[in-house]
């Protein structure tokens, strides 16, 4: 199997069409199928086009040989916004194909998702009432937008995620996320977190309700249990760095709740597809995107 963008999109199309997309509805079929739409969305992220206008112009030249029909920008945006519920299904289906799906390790973390840079924009935005102000300890800065809460496998394969107002506590949101998707967590698994998830209630939830084990760096006011675990904590930090650096998470361009949700979701199957394809091609670095970004 080749390791280039065309091979990845072809394999993804076949996988989605066979395993994810529901049976075709009665009536005239759409010019662009759901499987083709999701392949376009993945290619847009991998090739680094935050702007849908620039992307559709480029797609006609670069990917016209793969798609019998390519929509205009407005039609593409509308289809992508309405595909929000379908995109997580693709991510989960890809994750279930990985050997790490059966591992006893899950990584959890959250990261800021800025949506505006000025107070006037925040007041006039269609996200007003949904987004909020938060503080990023890693970069010592305030932001306005959401927080992405993420659960991944060891190599970075997304398992489940959600967006939440940054005013909500990390532990409370992660508790609700794990409770909602409890079927994705097995008993006796190890959940690796950072110091932000320190708390008796959260640890009791992970241990007693989920039947798993929480491992996190020790705080200075605690007795020694796990130490700093700095090396393994870099795994989840590297995943988030890939989402923000190579997959332009912070340049999502969403202006409405549905738009932000769809464009955040768009980055996760792009990462999942690359990892899935790298497993099948025997690539050494499972999270490498170098073969697909041109």
C-alpha positions as CSV (number, residue, x, y, z in Angstrom):
1,X,0.0,0.0,0.0
2,X,1.4,3.5,-0.9
3,X,1.9,6.2,1.6
4,X,0.6,9.3,-0.2
5,X,-2.5,11.4,0.0
6,X,-4.3,9.8,-2.9
7,X,-3.8,6.3,-1.4
8,X,-5.0,7.5,2.0
9,X,-8.1,9.1,0.6
10,X,-9.0,6.1,-1.5
11,X,-8.6,3.8,1.5
12,X,-10.6,6.1,3.7
13,X,-13.4,6.4,1.2
14,X,-13.7,2.6,0.9
15,X,-13.7,2.2,4.7
16,X,-16.3,4.9,5.3
17,X,-18.6,3.6,2.6
18,X,-18.4,0.0,3.8
19,X,-18.4,0.5,7.6
20,X,-19.8,3.9,8.6
21,X,-22.2,5.6,6.2
22,X,-25.7,4.3,6.6
23,X,-27.6,2.7,3.7
24,X,-28.5,5.0,0.9
25,X,-31.9,6.7,1.2
26,X,-34.7,6.5,-1.2
27,X,-34.6,9.2,-3.9
28,X,-32.1,11.0,-6.0
29,X,-28.6,10.4,-4.6
30,X,-26.6,13.5,-3.8
31,X,-23.9,14.6,-6.2
32,X,-21.3,14.4,-3.3
33,X,-21.8,11.4,-1.1
34,X,-21.2,11.5,2.7
35,X,-18.1,9.4,2.2
36,X,-16.7,11.8,-0.4
37,X,-17.5,14.8,1.8
38,X,-15.6,13.4,4.8
39,X,-12.6,12.5,2.5
40,X,-12.6,16.1,1.3
41,X,-12.8,17.4,4.9
42,X,-9.8,15.2,5.9
43,X,-7.8,16.3,2.8
44,X,-8.5,20.0,3.6
45,X,-6.9,19.6,7.0
46,X,-4.0,17.5,6.0
47,X,-3.1,19.9,3.2
48,X,-3.3,22.9,5.5
49,X,-6.2,25.0,4.1
50,X,-8.2,26.7,7.0
51,X,-10.1,28.8,4.4
52,X,-12.9,26.8,2.6
53,X,-12.8,29.3,-0.3
54,X,-9.1,28.7,-0.9
55,X,-9.6,25.0,-0.3
56,X,-12.3,24.4,-2.9
57,X,-10.3,26.4,-5.5
58,X,-7.3,24.2,-4.8
59,X,-9.3,20.9,-4.6
60,X,-10.4,21.3,-8.2
61,X,-6.8,21.3,-9.4
62,X,-5.3,18.8,-6.9
63,X,-8.1,16.3,-6.3
64,X,-10.3,16.6,-9.3
65,X,-9.2,13.2,-10.5
66,X,-10.5,11.5,-7.3
67,X,-13.9,13.2,-7.1
68,X,-16.5,13.1,-9.9
69,X,-18.2,16.2,-8.4
70,X,-16.8,19.0,-6.2
71,X,-19.2,21.6,-4.7
72,X,-18.8,25.3,-4.4
73,X,-17.7,26.8,-1.1
74,X,-21.2,27.6,0.3
75,X,-22.5,24.1,-0.4
76,X,-19.4,22.5,1.1
77,X,-19.7,24.6,4.3
78,X,-23.4,23.7,4.7
79,X,-22.7,20.0,4.1
80,X,-19.8,20.0,6.5
81,X,-21.8,21.7,9.3
82,X,-24.6,19.2,9.0
83,X,-22.2,16.3,9.0
84,X,-21.2,17.0,12.6
85,X,-22.8,13.9,14.1
86,X,-21.3,11.6,11.4
87,X,-17.7,12.8,11.8
88,X,-17.3,11.3,15.4
89,X,-18.6,8.0,14.1
90,X,-15.8,7.9,11.6
91,X,-13.2,8.7,14.2
92,X,-14.5,5.9,16.6
93,X,-14.7,3.4,13.7
94,X,-11.1,4.1,12.8
95,X,-10.0,3.9,16.4
96,X,-11.6,0.5,16.8
97,X,-9.4,-0.9,14.0
98,X,-6.1,-0.1,15.9
99,X,-4.2,-2.5,18.0
100,X,-4.0,0.2,20.7
101,X,-7.8,0.0,21.0
102,X,-7.3,-3.0,23.2
103,X,-4.4,-1.6,25.2
104,X,-4.9,-0.8,28.9
105,X,-3.8,2.8,28.6
106,X,-5.8,6.0,27.8
107,X,-4.6,9.6,27.8
108,X,-6.8,12.5,28.9
109,X,-6.2,16.3,28.7
110,X,-7.8,19.5,27.7
111,X,-6.5,22.5,25.6
112,X,-7.8,26.0,24.8
113,X,-9.7,26.5,21.6
114,X,-9.7,30.3,21.0
115,X,-12.5,31.7,18.8
116,X,-11.9,35.5,19.0
117,X,-9.1,37.9,19.8
118,X,-10.9,41.1,20.8
119,X,-13.8,42.0,23.1
120,X,-15.8,43.6,20.3
121,X,-15.6,40.5,18.2
122,X,-16.6,38.4,21.2
123,X,-19.6,40.6,21.8
124,X,-20.8,40.5,18.2
125,X,-19.9,36.8,17.5
126,X,-22.5,34.2,16.8
127,X,-20.8,32.2,19.6
128,X,-21.8,34.7,22.3
129,X,-23.6,32.9,25.0
130,X,-21.8,29.6,24.2
131,X,-18.1,30.5,24.4
132,X,-16.5,32.1,27.4
133,X,-13.3,33.5,28.8
134,X,-10.7,31.1,30.2
135,X,-7.0,31.0,31.3
136,X,-4.3,28.9,29.7
137,X,-1.7,28.0,32.3
138,X,0.7,26.6,29.8
139,X,1.1,29.9,27.9
140,X,0.1,32.3,30.8
141,X,-2.7,34.0,28.7
142,X,-6.4,34.5,28.7
143,X,-8.5,33.5,25.7
144,X,-12.1,33.6,24.6
145,X,-13.6,30.4,23.1
146,X,-13.9,26.8,24.3
147,X,-11.8,24.1,25.8
148,X,-11.3,20.8,23.9
149,X,-11.4,17.8,26.2
150,X,-9.8,14.8,24.6
151,X,-9.3,11.1,25.3
152,X,-6.8,9.2,23.2
153,X,-5.0,5.9,22.9
154,X,-1.2,5.7,23.5
155,X,-0.1,6.6,20.0
156,X,-2.5,9.6,19.8
157,X,-5.6,7.9,18.2
158,X,-8.6,10.0,19.3
159,X,-11.1,7.9,21.3
160,X,-13.7,10.5,22.3
161,X,-13.8,14.3,22.9
162,X,-16.1,17.3,23.6
163,X,-16.1,21.1,23.6
164,X,-17.0,23.0,26.8
165,X,-17.1,26.5,28.1
166,X,-13.7,27.2,29.7
167,X,-15.4,28.5,32.9
168,X,-16.4,24.9,33.6
169,X,-13.8,22.8,35.6
170,X,-11.7,20.3,33.7
171,X,-12.5,17.5,36.1
172,X,-16.3,18.2,35.9
173,X,-16.3,18.2,32.1
174,X,-14.0,15.1,31.9
175,X,-16.3,13.3,34.3
176,X,-19.3,14.0,32.2
177,X,-17.4,13.0,29.0
178,X,-16.3,9.6,30.5
179,X,-19.7,9.0,31.9
180,X,-21.4,9.7,28.5
181,X,-18.9,7.4,26.6
182,X,-18.5,4.8,29.3
183,X,-18.7,2.1,26.7
184,X,-15.4,3.2,25.3
185,X,-13.6,2.7,28.6
186,X,-12.8,-0.8,30.0
187,X,-12.3,-1.8,33.6
188,X,-8.7,-2.1,34.7
189,X,-7.5,0.4,32.2
190,X,-5.0,3.1,33.2
191,X,-6.0,6.7,32.6
192,X,-3.0,9.0,32.4
193,X,-3.7,12.6,33.3
194,X,-1.9,15.8,34.4
195,X,-2.0,17.8,37.7
196,X,-5.1,19.6,36.5
197,X,-7.2,16.4,37.2
198,X,-6.1,16.1,40.8
199,X,-9.0,15.8,43.1
200,X,-10.7,13.3,45.4
201,X,-14.0,13.3,43.7
202,X,-12.5,12.8,40.2
203,X,-10.2,10.0,41.4
204,X,-13.1,8.3,43.2
205,X,-15.2,8.5,40.0
206,X,-12.4,7.0,37.9
207,X,-11.7,4.2,40.5
208,X,-15.2,3.4,41.8
209,X,-17.5,4.2,38.9
210,X,-15.3,3.3,35.9
211,X,-13.2,0.6,37.6
212,X,-10.0,2.1,36.1
213,X,-6.8,3.5,37.6
214,X,-5.9,7.2,37.5
215,X,-2.2,8.0,37.2
216,X,-1.1,11.6,37.3
217,X,2.0,13.6,38.5
218,X,2.2,14.1,42.3
219,X,1.5,17.5,43.7
220,X,4.0,19.1,46.0
221,X,1.7,18.8,49.0
222,X,1.1,15.1,48.4
223,X,3.1,12.0,49.5
224,X,5.1,10.3,46.7
225,X,3.0,8.0,44.5
226,X,3.9,8.3,40.8
227,X,6.5,11.0,40.7
228,X,6.5,13.6,37.9
229,X,5.9,11.0,35.0
230,X,7.2,13.8,32.8
231,X,8.2,11.5,29.9
232,X,4.9,9.7,29.5
233,X,3.0,13.0,29.9
234,X,4.7,14.2,26.8
235,X,2.6,11.7,24.8
236,X,-0.6,13.6,25.1
237,X,1.2,17.0,24.9
238,X,2.6,15.8,21.5
239,X,-0.9,14.9,20.3
240,X,-2.2,18.3,21.1
241,X,0.8,19.9,19.5
242,X,0.1,17.9,16.3
243,X,-3.5,19.1,16.3
244,X,-2.5,22.8,16.8
245,X,0.7,22.9,14.8
246,X,0.2,20.6,11.8
247,X,-3.6,20.4,11.7
248,X,-4.3,24.1,12.4
249,X,-6.8,23.5,15.2
250,X,-6.6,27.1,16.4
251,X,-7.2,28.4,12.9
252,X,-10.6,26.6,12.6
253,X,-12.5,29.6,11.3
254,X,-15.8,28.6,12.9
255,X,-18.2,31.5,13.5
256,X,-21.2,29.6,14.8
257,X,-21.6,26.7,17.4
258,X,-22.3,24.2,14.5
259,X,-19.3,25.6,12.6
260,X,-16.9,25.4,15.5
261,X,-18.1,21.9,16.3
262,X,-17.7,20.6,12.7
263,X,-14.3,22.2,12.2
264,X,-13.0,20.9,15.4
265,X,-14.3,17.4,14.6
266,X,-12.8,17.7,11.2
267,X,-9.2,17.8,12.7
268,X,-9.7,14.6,14.7
269,X,-10.6,12.2,11.9
270,X,-7.7,13.7,9.9
271,X,-5.4,12.7,12.7
272,X,-7.1,9.4,13.1
273,X,-7.0,8.6,9.4
274,X,-3.2,9.3,9.2
275,X,-2.6,7.0,12.2
276,X,-4.9,4.3,10.8
277,X,-3.1,4.4,7.4
278,X,0.3,4.5,9.0
279,X,-0.5,1.3,10.9
280,X,-1.6,-0.4,7.7
281,X,1.5,0.7,5.7
282,X,3.9,-0.2,8.5
283,X,5.2,3.3,9.1
284,X,7.5,3.6,12.1
285,X,6.0,7.0,13.3
286,X,2.3,6.3,13.6
287,X,1.4,10.0,14.0
288,X,3.5,11.3,11.2
289,X,1.7,13.4,8.6
290,X,4.7,14.1,6.3
291,X,3.5,11.7,3.5
292,X,0.1,13.4,3.3
293,X,0.7,17.1,3.5
294,X,1.5,17.8,-0.1
